[in-house]
Amino acid sequence: MGVTIYTATMNKTDKILVAGAAGMVGSAIVRALVKDGYQNITGTYRNRKPAFQSEKVDYLKIDLMNQEATAEMYKTLAPDFVFYAAAKVGGIVANNTYRAEFLYDNLMIQNNIVHQAYLAGVKKMLFLGSSCIYPKHAPQPIKEEYLLTGLLEYTNEPYAIAKIAGLKLCENYNIQYGTNYISAMPTNLYGPEDNYDLQNSHVLPALIRKFHEAKISKAEKVIIWGTGSPLREFMHVDDLANACVFLMNTYEGNKFVNLGWGEDISIKDLAILIKNVVGFEGELFFDTSKPDGTPRKLLDVSFMRSLGFHPSIRLEEGIKNTYADFLRKFQQ
């Protein structure tokens, strides 16, 4: 089989598929595309129909774990560009509890999306991974080349392995078949359409809900898992979405791209910041019997910046924005 190398930049009328459009990341990508004037967008969802509505967007309910359904989707839609934001995701509790599901489901979804995109002749695809792919004790800040240089954090190892497999799938389809698939690894994300369920949410939205409920109930304290000492980096999902559109239009290559702020904050300081934004007046209690997870996870974003992209939403501003989103949902 001959190898054809595609080079592609999105036109406003191109057919664009956003896989996982009901999630926080996928919905942000859809909003960014609409804002930038793209007119032919289809977003997929599995259970919950996306909240964002626009005449430029059609939504398709589909189980992307189903190979036949995924193949039929590509045949029917014939997309030119694919943003791959579909995944089974969750925080440290969900990752460690549903280990088999996080591995199996994500492998199934990405195998279907990537392979069927190849068969359908998609011009270009962006695969979104996660910074949890890196070794638990990777040097800081974490460069792209640190992948596969050490052991993973145990609590989210299945999800990390699935995401590593996904980016390697894209890389090797490029090598063998001449496809144009790029990959990006975001840091911890937050923002509108986040998941605030305390059983399977990430730390920032979980803290927003905890502090809000404590404020309403006039609780004396809020309990936070771990020591509060781990350092984490956070990026607003609207910055991430803009970065994805930017990369789709400007970047081609097998080297995946770290997406983040290049700055981190301790869980304790994050909790204090959220406490102040929400207006909770009680105390903080750190439950040191609970796991901290990875001690530090700061991405080296020098490659992203060399390509010309810089995020713009600072953490406090983003938390205020996210708390407003939580209130809209909480008060419905």
VEXTOR-954746 format. One record per residue: residue number from 1; residue in three letters; x, y, z of N, C-alpha, C in turn. Coordinates in steps of 0.001 Angstrom, whole numbers, plus 500000, padded with zeros to 6 digits. Layout:
<r NUM "ala" <X Y Z> <X Y Z> <X Y Z>>
...
end
This chain:
<r 1 "met" <500842 498801 500000> <500000 500000 500000> <500879 501251 500000>>
<r 2 "gly" <500603 502173 499049> <501346 503416 499028> <500942 504309 500176>>
<r 3 "val" <501860 505158 500610> <501605 506049 501734> <501383 507461 501220>>
<r 4 "thr" <500271 508077 501614> <499962 509452 501250> <500038 510323 502491>>
<r 5 "ile" <500787 511402 502442> <500885 512322 503562> <499899 513471 503349>>
<r 6 "tyr" <498957 513613 504276> <497979 514691 504184> <498495 515917 504931>>
<r 7 "thr" <498332 517069 504325> <498523 518322 505057> <497187 519063 504980>>
<r 8 "ala" <496778 519634 506083> <495417 520161 506100> <495257 521294 507087>>
<r 9 "thr" <494494 522305 506677> <494028 523376 507537> <492525 523471 507367>>
<r 10 "met" <491800 523656 508447> <490342 523661 508369> <489811 524893 507656>>
<r 11 "asn" <488890 524664 506728> <488106 525739 506142> <486795 525847 506909>>
<r 12 "lys" <486154 527002 506831> <484950 527249 507633> <483807 526302 507282>>
<r 13 "thr" <483805 525742 506059> <482723 524857 505638> <483095 523382 505694>>
<r 14 "asp" <484295 523044 506120> <484696 521643 506216> <483825 520898 507221>>
<r 15 "lys" <483693 519605 506996> <482932 518767 507926> <483808 518412 509116>>
<r 16 "ile" <483375 518831 510288> <484171 518646 511504> <483394 517775 512488>>
<r 17 "leu" <484042 516738 512981> <483445 515848 513967> <484127 516051 515314>>
<r 18 "val" <483325 516285 516350> <483837 516371 517714> <483300 515157 518466>>
<r 19 "ala" <484147 514172 518691> <483741 512965 519404> <483777 513239 520905>>
<r 20 "gly" <482638 513060 521550> <482554 513357 522978> <482111 514782 523250>>
<r 21 "ala" <481132 515263 522507> <480748 516679 522569> <479929 517035 523796>>
<r 22 "ala" <479494 516040 524577> <478726 516352 525782> <479613 516574 526991>>
<r 23 "gly" <480861 516158 526905> <481778 516317 528021> <482314 517730 528128>>
<r 24 "met" <483030 517998 529201> <483574 519327 529420> <484490 519757 528275>>
<r 25 "val" <485390 518876 527867> <486356 519220 526820> <485676 519314 525461>>
<r 26 "gly" <484891 518295 525114> <484235 518302 523811> <483300 519480 523629>>
<r 27 "ser" <482536 519817 524662> <481621 520956 524551> <482385 522262 524396>>
<r 28 "ala" <483534 522364 525049> <484354 523574 524907> <484917 523685 523493>>
<r 29 "ile" <485313 522561 522900> <485818 522574 521518> <484707 523003 520565>>
<r 30 "val" <483500 522477 520770> <482369 522878 519928> <482123 524384 520046>>
<r 31 "arg" <482124 524904 521271> <481912 526353 521460> <483001 527161 520758>>
<r 32 "ala" <484235 526693 520845> <485340 527413 520208> <485204 527407 518694>>
<r 33 "leu" <484799 526281 518130> <484621 526192 516682> <483507 527115 516203>>
<r 34 "val" <482396 527119 516925> <481278 528006 516563> <481710 529458 516664>>
<r 35 "lys" <482414 529794 517725> <482887 531171 517918> <483806 531601 516787>>
<r 36 "asp" <484599 530652 516271> <485540 530971 515190> <484905 530923 513809>>
<r 37 "gly" <483610 530613 513729> <482909 530700 512459> <482798 529421 511656>>
<r 38 "tyr" <483130 528282 512240> <482977 527017 511513> <481500 526651 511458>>
<r 39 "gln" <481070 526133 510305> <479640 526054 510023> <479086 524643 509885>>
<r 40 "asn" <479940 523629 509906> <479485 522268 509607> <480047 521309 510656>>
<r 41 "ile" <479473 521351 511855> <480018 520634 513005> <479029 519568 513465>>
<r 42 "thr" <479529 518376 513713> <478731 517321 514331> <479412 516893 515624>>
<r 43 "gly" <478650 516826 516689> <479175 516368 517967> <478495 515081 518391>>
<r 44 "thr" <479264 514132 518899> <478675 512885 519368> <478457 512921 520876>>
<r 45 "tyr" <477476 512155 521322> <477253 511973 522755> <476683 510575 522965>>
<r 46 "arg" <476827 510058 524189> <476355 508710 524475> <475075 508701 525295>>
<r 47 "asn" <475047 509490 526355> <473888 509492 527250> <473240 510871 527349>>
<r 48 "arg" <473994 511809 527886> <473455 513148 528149> <473666 514047 526934>>
<r 49 "lys" <472563 514563 526377> <472668 515436 525212> <473369 516733 525599>>
<r 50 "pro" <474271 517231 524769> <475010 518455 525096> <474089 519637 525365>>
<r 51 "ala" <474498 520467 526338> <473701 521637 526697> <473826 522748 525659>>
<r 52 "phe" <475000 522856 525024> <475232 523933 524061> <474476 523654 522769>>
<r 53 "gln" <473750 524646 522283> <472976 524500 521057> <473336 525628 520088>>
<r 54 "ser" <473435 525272 518808> <473723 526250 517758> <473236 525680 516430>>
<r 55 "glu" <472817 526547 515547> <472381 526106 514220> <473537 525521 513417>>
<r 56 "lys" <474753 525784 513844> <475932 525263 513144> <476337 523872 513619>>
<r 57 "val" <475605 523351 514614> <476001 522085 515235> <474861 521084 515190>>
<r 58 "asp" <475158 519885 514707> <474249 518749 514812> <474821 517775 515835>>
<r 59 "tyr" <473940 517083 516540> <474399 516112 517533> <473933 514711 517169>>
<r 60 "leu" <474806 513764 517417> <474534 512360 517094> <474718 511512 518338>>
<r 61 "lys" <473678 510799 518738> <473783 509874 519868> <474371 508562 519371>>
<r 62 "ile" <475466 508129 519981> <476146 506934 519504> <477001 506338 520615>>
<r 63 "asp" <477123 505023 520614> <478035 504322 521511> <479315 504053 520736>>
<r 64 "leu" <480352 504823 521003> <481606 504710 520257> <482384 503453 520609>>
<r 65 "met" <481927 502690 521597> <482517 501381 521868> <482034 500341 520860>>
<r 66 "asn" <480997 500670 520122> <480420 499774 519129> <481107 499995 517782>>
<r 67 "gln" <481818 498983 517323> <482598 499124 516096> <481712 499380 514880>>
<r 68 "glu" <480628 498643 514753> <479754 498819 513596> <479111 500198 513585>>
<r 69 "ala" <478671 500653 514743> <478051 501978 514820> <479052 503074 514485>>
<r 70 "thr" <480292 502911 514951> <481329 503908 514660> <481649 503930 513178>>
<r 71 "ala" <481742 502756 512554> <482006 502687 511116> <480893 503336 510321>>
<r 72 "glu" <479644 503092 510725> <478499 503682 510039> <478490 505201 510206>>
<r 73 "met" <478898 505676 511375> <478978 507117 511615> <479937 507774 510622>>
<r 74 "tyr" <481115 507201 510487> <482091 507771 509558> <481579 507718 508120>>
<r 75 "lys" <480922 506620 507765> <480398 506478 506409> <479331 507530 506121>>
<r 76 "thr" <478472 507784 507101> <477376 508734 506922> <477853 510181 506947>>
<r 77 "leu" <478715 510517 507901> <479140 511905 508075> <480269 512310 507154>>
<r 78 "ala" <481165 511363 506828> <482350 511640 506003> <483086 512894 506481>>
<r 79 "pro" <483509 512931 507738> <484156 514146 508260> <485542 514363 507653>>
<r 80 "asp" <485895 515631 507503> <487243 515982 507057> <488209 516030 508230>>
<r 81 "phe" <487714 516520 509379> <488556 516706 510562> <487855 516113 511783>>
<r 82 "val" <488645 515525 512669> <488087 514899 513869> <488836 515386 515099>>
<r 83 "phe" <488078 515902 516060> <488605 516197 517388> <488177 515048 518299>>
<r 84 "tyr" <489143 514317 518819> <488842 513141 519612> <488888 513500 521093>>
<r 85 "ala" <487717 513815 521659> <487618 514193 523070> <486741 513226 523856>>
<r 86 "ala" <486426 512069 523268> <485577 511084 523938> <486433 510188 524830>>
<r 87 "ala" <485982 509981 526060> <486724 509109 526975> <485889 508844 528214>>
<r 88 "lys" <486209 507767 528897> <485680 507536 530244> <486670 508172 531197>>
<r 89 "val" <486233 509174 531949> <487146 509936 532798> <486604 510032 534218>>
<r 90 "gly" <487486 510373 535141> <487078 510558 536529> <488272 510945 537384>>
<r 91 "gly" <488019 511203 538649> <489077 511575 539578> <489759 510361 540168>>
<r 92 "ile" <490530 510579 541229> <491353 509532 541814> <490512 508376 542352>>
<r 93 "val" <489332 508682 542915> <488478 507619 543456> <487935 506748 542331>>
<r 94 "ala" <487384 507387 541297> <486814 506628 540186> <487884 505817 539462>>
<r 95 "asn" <489043 506422 539226> <490134 505733 538530> <490571 504478 539273>>
<r 96 "asn" <490621 504573 540585> <491117 503461 541392> <490037 502422 541676>>
<r 97 "thr" <488765 502800 541538> <487659 501894 541815> <487245 501103 540574>>
<r 98 "tyr" <487161 501791 539442> <486681 501171 538203> <487856 500929 537239>>
<r 99 "arg" <488880 500277 537729> <490134 500135 536996> <489954 499399 535665>>
<r 100 "ala" <489227 498281 535684> <489024 497513 534450> <488208 498308 533432>>
<r 101 "glu" <487183 498997 533908> <486347 499789 533003> <487129 500918 532352>>
<r 102 "phe" <487965 501596 533132> <488733 502709 532573> <489698 502224 531491>>
<r 103 "leu" <490233 501035 531656> <491144 500492 530649> <490373 499975 529440>>
<r 104 "tyr" <489391 499116 529666> <488649 498487 528573> <487884 499512 527738>>
<r 105 "asp" <487100 500354 528402> <486257 501301 527672> <487077 502246 526812>>
<r 106 "asn" <488156 502788 527379> <488955 503750 526616> <489708 503092 525471>>
<r 107 "leu" <490184 501874 525662> <490820 501162 524561> <489826 500908 523427>>
<r 108 "met" <488627 500478 523780> <487614 500199 522764> <487247 501458 521977>>
<r 109 "ile" <487008 502548 522694> <486608 503788 522040> <487683 504274 521076>>
<r 110 "gln" <488931 504325 521549> <489980 504897 520697> <490336 503976 519538>>
<r 111 "asn" <490288 502676 519733> <490544 501770 518612> <489524 501995 517507>>
<r 112 "asn" <488268 502135 517871> <487224 502368 516878> <487382 503715 516190>>
<r 113 "ile" <487579 504766 516970> <487656 506108 516388> <488858 506241 515456>>
<r 114 "val" <490016 505768 515890> <491236 505933 515091> <491199 505064 513839>>
<r 115 "his" <490858 503797 513999> <490892 502898 512840> <489837 503270 511809>>
<r 116 "gln" <488640 503588 512262> <487593 503944 511309> <487871 505290 510637>>
<r 117 "ala" <488569 506181 511323> <488982 507444 510686> <489943 507163 509535>>
<r 118 "tyr" <490848 506216 509761> <491787 505812 508696> <491036 505226 507508>>
<r 119 "leu" <490099 504312 507772> <489352 503680 506684> <488516 504698 505919>>
<r 120 "ala" <488043 505733 506631> <487187 506744 505997> <487978 507845 505298>>
<r 121 "gly" <489299 507843 505432> <490119 508851 504767> <490046 510228 505386>>
<r 122 "val" <489857 510298 506713> <489839 511591 507404> <491147 512339 507146>>
<r 123 "lys" <491043 513624 506855> <492237 514404 506522> <493164 514597 507718>>
<r 124 "lys" <492563 514843 508889> <493385 515138 510063> <492566 514880 511325>>
<r 125 "met" <493262 514389 512363> <492595 514135 513632> <493493 514593 514775>>
<r 126 "leu" <492861 515135 515796> <493553 515506 517033> <493097 514578 518144>>
<r 127 "phe" <494034 513816 518712> <493768 512924 519824> <494159 513615 521118>>
<r 128 "leu" <493239 513607 522088> <493508 514230 523382> <493794 513165 524424>>
<r 129 "gly" <494940 513257 525042> <495328 512339 526093> <495203 512989 527452>>
<r 130 "ser" <496190 512735 528307> <496166 513258 529677> <497584 513270 530218>>
<r 131 "ser" <497860 514223 531101> <499197 514299 531688> <499486 513141 532626>>
<r 132 "cys" <498481 512323 532937> <498720 511160 533799> <499504 510066 533083>>
<r 133 "ile" <499789 510250 531803> <500581 509265 531058> <502031 509223 531526>>
<r 134 "tyr" <502475 510260 532235> <503887 510355 532598> <504201 509561 533866>>
<r 135 "pro" <505463 509163 534036> <505860 508444 535257> <505540 509237 536518>>
<r 136 "lys" <505235 508517 537590> <504876 509143 538854> <505969 510067 539355>>
<r 137 "his" <507213 509653 539186> <508331 510449 539704> <509150 511061 538564>>
<r 138 "ala" <508482 511513 537533> <509166 512161 536417> <509811 513464 536876>>
<r 139 "pro" <510973 513810 536317> <511565 515112 536635> <510590 516231 536304>>
<r 140 "gln" <510666 517321 537056> <509754 518457 536885> <510504 519680 536362>>
<r 141 "pro" <509883 520457 535473> <508626 520187 534789> <508765 519042 533783>>
<r 142 "ile" <507641 518432 533432> <507657 517196 532640> <507709 517514 531147>>
<r 143 "lys" <508763 517039 530509> <508912 517195 529063> <508251 516033 528332>>
<r 144 "glu" <507880 516260 527092> <507230 515223 526295> <508073 513951 526219>>
<r 145 "glu" <509388 514100 526176> <510251 512929 526014> <510375 512075 527268>>
<r 146 "tyr" <509747 512482 528376> <509799 511669 529590> <508808 510507 529564>>
<r 147 "leu" <507970 510436 528537> <507022 509336 528419> <507754 507992 528412>>
<r 148 "leu" <507228 507029 529164> <507739 505656 529221> <509147 505550 529810>>
<r 149 "thr" <509494 506482 530691> <510808 506420 531336> <510723 505960 532786>>
<r 150 "gly" <509537 505597 533279> <509401 505164 534661> <508014 504627 534944>>
<r 151 "leu" <507798 504186 536190> <506517 503614 536591> <505436 504681 536704>>
<r 152 "leu" <504204 504290 536404> <503061 505178 536484> <502532 505254 537911>>
<r 153 "glu" <501725 506283 538187> <500997 506369 539447> <499949 505237 539476>>
<r 154 "tyr" <499955 504423 540527> <499117 503222 540561> <497631 503542 540485>>
<r 155 "thr" <497182 504593 541157> <495747 504851 541259> <495098 505122 539905>>
<r 156 "asn" <495834 505685 538943> <495236 505924 537623> <495999 505211 536501>>
<r 157 "glu" <496709 504147 536853> <497505 503411 535861> <496671 502883 534682>>
<r 158 "pro" <495493 502278 534895> <494730 501772 533742> <494358 502863 532746>>
<r 159 "tyr" <493899 504018 533256> <493538 505119 532360> <494774 505618 531620>>
<r 160 "ala" <495893 505730 532333> <497125 506204 531709> <497584 505260 530608>>
<r 161 "ile" <497508 503967 530858> <497921 502983 529858> <497049 503087 528609>>
<r 162 "ala" <495758 503280 528809> <494867 503440 527660> <495244 504665 526840>>
<r 163 "lys" <495539 505777 527508> <495889 507004 526791> <497246 506889 526090>>
<r 164 "ile" <498185 506191 526717> <499473 505947 526055> <499247 505129 524787>>
<r 165 "ala" <498419 504099 524897> <498101 503280 523725> <497464 504118 522629>>
<r 166 "gly" <496600 505069 523012> <495936 505916 522026> <496893 506803 521262>>
<r 167 "leu" <497802 507453 521979> <498731 508335 521271> <499706 507527 520421>>
<r 168 "lys" <500078 506327 520897> <500957 505472 520106> <500232 504906 518890>>
<r 169 "leu" <498921 504675 519030> <498126 504248 517891> <498157 505313 516801>>
<r 170 "cys" <497929 506559 517190> <497972 507664 516219> <499358 507789 515587>>
<r 171 "glu" <500374 507733 516410> <501751 507861 515919> <502069 506788 514886>>
<r 172 "asn" <501664 505566 515175> <502046 504462 514291> <501155 504328 513074>>
<r 173 "tyr" <499916 504823 513148> <499123 504933 511925> <499757 505954 510984>>
<r 174 "asn" <500294 507027 511555> <501007 507999 510722> <502197 507346 510027>>
<r 175 "ile" <502955 506567 510785> <504159 505946 510247> <503826 504909 509175>>
<r 176 "gln" <502834 504057 509458> <502535 502968 508530> <501639 503401 507377>>
<r 177 "tyr" <500652 504260 507668> <499636 504571 506663> <499688 505995 506124>>
<r 178 "gly" <500566 506833 506677> <500657 508204 506183> <499497 509086 506592>>
<r 179 "thr" <498811 508722 507656> <497721 509565 508161> <498301 510834 508799>>
<r 180 "asn" <497420 511760 509099> <497830 513021 509728> <497100 513137 511058>>
<r 181 "tyr" <497559 512377 512040> <496970 512376 513364> <497951 513015 514336>>
<r 182 "ile" <497488 514009 515067> <498324 514664 516061> <497748 514417 517445>>
<r 183 "ser" <498579 514535 518460> <498152 514258 519825> <498559 515387 520754>>
<r 184 "ala" <497709 515661 521733> <498002 516685 522725> <497697 516122 524107>>
<r 185 "met" <498540 516481 525083> <498391 515996 526455> <498087 517176 527378>>
<r 186 "pro" <496817 517372 527718> <496468 518491 528598> <496838 518205 530052>>
<r 187 "thr" <497066 519272 530776> <497207 519183 532222> <495812 519037 532838>>
<r 188 "asn" <495680 519186 534159> <494376 519120 534815> <493470 520235 534291>>
<r 189 "leu" <492268 519870 533895> <491340 520818 533286> <490153 521086 534198>>
<r 190 "tyr" <489537 522242 534006> <488339 522609 534761> <487582 523653 533962>>
<r 191 "gly" <486325 523896 534329> <485560 524931 533644> <484109 524527 533456>>
<r 192 "pro" <483356 525264 532623> <481937 524973 532389> <481720 523537 531922>>
<r 193 "glu" <480616 522957 532347> <480240 521572 532046> <481116 520556 532762>>
<r 194 "asp" <481802 520979 533819> <482614 520045 534596> <481699 519085 535361>>
<r 195 "asn" <482294 518036 535892> <481574 517037 536675> <481772 517346 538157>>
<r 196 "tyr" <480677 517596 538865> <480765 517973 540272> <480347 516832 541214>>
<r 197 "asp" <480223 515634 540682> <479864 514468 541490> <481046 514107 542398>>
<r 198 "leu" <480818 514086 543687> <481916 513861 544631> <482510 512464 544536>>
<r 199 "gln" <481787 511524 543933> <482294 510159 543839> <483283 509964 542690>>
<r 200 "asn" <483183 510765 541649> <484070 510534 540498> <484559 511805 539820>>
<r 201 "ser" <484507 512928 540513> <484991 514176 539920> <486462 514401 540252>>
<r 202 "his" <487062 515357 539562> <488437 515746 539839> <488468 516731 541014>>
<r 203 "val" <489692 517053 541448> <489836 517764 542718> <489213 519155 542699>>
<r 204 "leu" <489401 519924 541627> <488919 521310 541643> <487393 521396 541674>>
<r 205 "pro" <486658 520724 540787> <485190 520781 540897> <484668 520144 542176>>
<r 206 "ala" <485357 519101 542669> <484933 518487 543932> <485036 519482 545079>>
<r 207 "leu" <486116 520263 545103> <486281 521267 546158> <485247 522378 546039>>
<r 208 "ile" <484906 522763 544824> <483858 523773 544647> <482558 523286 545269>>
<r 209 "arg" <482197 522065 544987> <480946 521542 545548> <481030 521408 547063>>
<r 210 "lys" <482157 520891 547568> <482313 520720 549016> <482189 522053 549748>>
<r 211 "phe" <482874 523066 549254> <482835 524364 549925> <481457 525013 549805>>
<r 212 "his" <480813 524845 548659> <479478 525427 548501> <478493 524776 549467>>
<r 213 "glu" <478492 523452 549518> <477556 522756 550400> <477845 523056 551871>>
<r 214 "ala" <479136 523200 552202> <479498 523568 553573> <479029 524981 553899>>
<r 215 "lys" <479117 525863 552919> <478645 527238 553110> <477133 527260 553346>>
<r 216 "ile" <476388 526514 552546> <474930 526489 552663> <474495 525893 554012>>
<r 217 "ser" <475207 524826 554429> <474828 524149 555673> <475460 524781 556905>>
<r 218 "lys" <476286 525809 556674> <476999 526483 557769> <477869 525498 558575>>
<r 219 "ala" <478529 524609 557838> <479425 523634 558475> <480638 524341 559069>>
<r 220 "glu" <481226 523725 560089> <482391 524309 560743> <483689 524007 559996>>
<r 221 "lys" <483716 522921 559229> <484950 522563 558531> <484640 521794 557252>>
<r 222 "val" <485624 521755 556371> <485572 520948 555151> <486749 519992 555188>>
<r 223 "ile" <486470 518706 554947> <487512 517684 554959> <488071 517515 553552>>
<r 224 "ile" <489395 517538 553447> <490079 517412 552167> <491005 516205 552219>>
<r 225 "trp" <490970 515403 551173> <491805 514207 551128> <493292 514558 551089>>
<r 226 "gly" <494092 513785 551847> <495540 513907 551776> <496100 515019 552641>>
<r 227 "thr" <497372 515309 552396> <498094 516281 553215> <497956 517707 552725>>
<r 228 "gly" <497513 517870 551485> <497433 519210 550903> <498729 519650 550250>>
<r 229 "ser" <499771 518815 550348> <501088 519214 549834> <501315 518951 548341>>
<r 230 "pro" <500621 517985 547703> <500867 517759 546273> <500650 519025 545457>>
<r 231 "leu" <501460 519158 544436> <501384 520313 543549> <500693 519915 542252>>
<r 232 "arg" <499762 520736 541816> <499018 520462 540595> <498930 521716 539726>>
<r 233 "glu" <498860 521480 538438> <498716 522532 537440> <497297 522460 536888>>
<r 234 "phe" <496694 523618 536618> <495325 523658 536129> <495216 524586 534918>>
<r 235 "met" <494393 524160 533963> <494160 524945 532748> <492653 525008 532499>>
<r 236 "his" <492147 526201 532239> <490721 526357 531959> <490399 525686 530624>>
<r 237 "val" <489251 525015 530579> <488915 524227 529402> <488730 525090 528154>>
<r 238 "asp" <488365 526357 528304> <488261 527229 527129> <489632 527523 526532>>
<r 239 "asp" <490651 527637 527379> <492019 527758 526869> <492413 526486 526130>>
<r 240 "leu" <492059 525344 526695> <492371 524065 526065> <491700 523955 524706>>
<r 241 "ala" <490440 524341 524607> <489708 524261 523347> <490349 525149 522286>>
<r 242 "asn" <490731 526358 522676> <491402 527251 521729> <492730 526675 521280>>
<r 243 "ala" <493431 525994 522193> <494695 525359 521839> <494469 524233 520831>>
<r 244 "cys" <493377 523479 521002> <493084 522383 520088> <492799 522885 518676>>
<r 245 "val" <491996 523932 518569> <491710 524510 517253> <492994 525063 516633>>
<r 246 "phe" <493802 525702 517463> <495090 526234 517002> <495975 525121 516448>>
<r 247 "leu" <496098 524024 517181> <496947 522921 516739> <496416 522273 515464>>
<r 248 "met" <495111 522114 515394> <494533 521500 514195> <494869 522305 512944>>
<r 249 "asn" <494973 523619 513088> <495228 524481 511933> <496702 524763 511678>>
<r 250 "thr" <497573 524451 512636> <498965 524889 512476> <500009 523796 512665>>
<r 251 "tyr" <499667 522697 513328> <500701 521732 513705> <500503 520383 513023>>
<r 252 "glu" <501607 519817 512569> <501626 518460 512039> <502913 517794 512506>>
<r 253 "gly" <502809 516566 512993> <504010 515868 513430> <503687 514770 514423>>
<r 254 "asn" <504612 513842 514586> <504407 512720 515503> <504727 513068 516942>>
<r 255 "lys" <505417 514167 517194> <505678 514563 518565> <504390 515116 519167>>
<r 256 "phe" <503937 514512 520265> <502737 515034 520906> <503086 516303 521689>>
<r 257 "val" <502048 517087 522019> <502245 518423 522568> <501647 518521 523971>>
<r 258 "asn" <502452 518910 524943> <501928 519229 526276> <501126 520521 526218>>
<r 259 "leu" <499942 520511 526839> <499122 521711 526914> <498870 522047 528377>>
<r 260 "gly" <499316 523217 528802> <499130 523626 530186> <499561 525054 530404>>
<r 261 "trp" <499658 525440 531697> <500058 526801 532063> <501555 526920 532312>>
<r 262 "gly" <502180 525836 532732> <503586 525912 533114> <503772 526448 534523>>
<r 263 "glu" <502675 526509 535310> <502711 526938 536712> <501855 525974 537518>>
<r 264 "asp" <502230 525726 538786> <501419 524842 539610> <501101 525481 540958>>
<r 265 "ile" <500252 524789 541729> <499779 525286 543015> <499547 524074 543919>>
<r 266 "ser" <499799 524213 545212> <499549 523103 546125> <498045 522919 546307>>
<r 267 "ile" <497644 521684 546643> <496228 521411 546896> <495726 522286 548051>>
<r 268 "lys" <496572 522510 549046> <496177 523366 550164> <495889 524785 549696>>
<r 269 "asp" <496778 525356 548893> <496564 526723 548414> <495385 526794 547449>>
<r 270 "leu" <495188 525725 546670> <494018 525670 545792> <492740 525682 546633>>
<r 271 "ala" <492729 524898 547706> <491561 524840 548581> <491264 526206 549193>>
<r 272 "ile" <492298 526909 549610> <492114 528239 550190> <491545 529202 549149>>
<r 273 "leu" <492055 529110 547922> <491577 529978 546849> <490098 529714 546564>>
<r 274 "ile" <489719 528440 546464> <488313 528100 546206> <487436 528492 547393>>
<r 275 "lys" <487927 528265 548595> <487210 528658 549814> <486857 530145 549775>>
<r 276 "asn" <487810 530967 549358> <487577 532412 549311> <486605 532796 548197>>
<r 277 "val" <486731 532135 547017> <485821 532435 545910> <484386 532075 546282>>
<r 278 "val" <484209 530912 546911> <482868 530450 547284> <482309 531246 548460>>
<r 279 "gly" <483187 531676 549354> <482744 532427 550515> <482484 531562 551733>>
<r 280 "phe" <483147 530425 551837> <483018 529570 553017> <483889 530138 554135>>
<r 281 "glu" <483346 530208 555341> <484053 530862 556441> <484572 529892 557499>>
<r 282 "gly" <484392 528581 557281> <484855 527595 558255> <486327 527243 558089>>
<r 283 "glu" <486710 526103 558681> <488103 525665 558690> <488335 524551 557670>>
<r 284 "leu" <489608 524306 557386> <490019 523204 556526> <490599 522087 557384>>
<r 285 "phe" <490237 520834 557082> <490817 519680 557765> <491352 518714 556720>>
<r 286 "phe" <492638 518401 556798> <493265 517507 555827> <493329 516096 556400>>
<r 287 "asp" <492664 515156 555725> <492604 513761 556165> <493830 513033 555609>>
<r 288 "thr" <494867 512928 556423> <496137 512360 555963> <496090 510840 555819>>
<r 289 "ser" <494969 510211 556184> <494832 508772 555950> <494474 508470 554496>>
<r 290 "lys" <494089 509487 553747> <493732 509323 552342> <494951 509584 551461>>
<r 291 "pro" <494987 508965 550255> <496173 509085 549392> <496327 510475 548788>>
<r 292 "asp" <497583 510874 548607> <497891 512139 547944> <497953 511995 546428>>
<r 293 "gly" <498277 510799 545943> <498532 510635 544516> <499925 511135 544177>>
<r 294 "thr" <500140 511469 542930> <501447 511937 542463> <501877 513190 543220>>
<r 295 "pro" <503128 513243 543729> <503575 514405 544515> <503518 515722 543741>>
<r 296 "arg" <503909 515669 542469> <503897 516887 541666> <503687 516522 540210>>
<r 297 "lys" <502971 517356 539487> <502722 517085 538074> <502623 518412 537332>>
<r 298 "leu" <503765 518917 536920> <503849 520192 536212> <504396 519938 534818>>
<r 299 "leu" <503678 520370 533810> <504108 520135 532443> <505086 521200 531967>>
<r 300 "asp" <506066 520750 531204> <506926 521674 530466> <506176 522052 529189>>
<r 301 "val" <505808 523309 529049> <504988 523746 527909> <505793 524575 526916>>
<r 302 "ser" <507106 524425 526948> <507950 525217 526051> <507690 524883 524585>>
<r 303 "phe" <507376 523617 524287> <507086 523251 522896> <505804 523923 522425>>
<r 304 "met" <504748 523871 523259> <503484 524538 522932> <503710 526023 522667>>
<r 305 "arg" <504501 526640 523535> <504740 528075 523369> <505578 528371 522136>>
<r 306 "ser" <506473 527455 521783> <507288 527654 520570> <506435 527599 519310>>
<r 307 "leu" <505294 526899 519408> <504368 526836 518275> <503532 528103 518164>>
<r 308 "gly" <503479 528897 519255> <502796 530186 519214> <501526 530278 520020>>
<r 309 "phe" <501254 529276 520889> <500025 529355 521679> <500325 529647 523137>>
<r 310 "his" <499522 530573 523713> <499637 530929 525124> <498229 530987 525731>>
<r 311 "pro" <497968 530298 526841> <496661 530396 527501> <496476 531784 528102>>
<r 312 "ser" <495225 532140 528421> <494957 533509 528887> <494122 533593 530154>>
<r 313 "ile" <493491 532503 530585> <492565 532568 531722> <493296 532183 533004>>
<r 314 "arg" <493528 533155 533874> <494220 532895 535131> <493340 532068 536070>>
<r 315 "leu" <493984 531415 537047> <493290 530434 537872> <492128 531040 538669>>
<r 316 "glu" <492325 532163 539334> <491246 532744 540132> <490065 533135 539259>>
<r 317 "glu" <490358 533749 538116> <489293 534113 537173> <488544 532866 536711>>
<r 318 "gly" <489292 531799 536417> <488680 530566 535947> <487828 529898 537008>>
<r 319 "ile" <488262 529952 538269> <487483 529361 539354> <486171 530128 539542>>
<r 320 "lys" <486221 531439 539451> <484991 532234 539542> <484024 531847 538425>>
<r 321 "asn" <484549 531683 537231> <483745 531284 536081> <483125 529906 536297>>
<r 322 "thr" <483916 528993 536847> <483447 527629 537068> <482426 527571 538199>>
<r 323 "tyr" <482632 528355 539230> <481663 528395 540336> <480320 528931 539842>>
<r 324 "ala" <480352 529904 538952> <479108 530417 538369> <478402 529318 537582>>
<r 325 "asp" <479168 528500 536864> <478587 527368 536135> <477972 526371 537108>>
<r 326 "phe" <478667 526099 538210> <478137 525186 539229> <476822 525708 539799>>
<r 327 "leu" <476758 526996 540076> <475531 527569 540636> <474360 527433 539679>>
<r 328 "arg" <474617 527606 538392> <473542 527435 537406> <472985 526020 537467>>
<r 329 "lys" <473873 525027 537584> <473431 523644 537638> <472792 523312 538982>>
<r 330 "phe" <473398 523810 540057> <472944 523496 541406> <471559 524059 541671>>
<r 331 "gln" <471260 525201 541042> <470001 525875 541312> <468888 525458 540362>>
<r 332 "gln" <469207 524572 539393> <468181 524123 538454> <467232 523119 539127>>
end
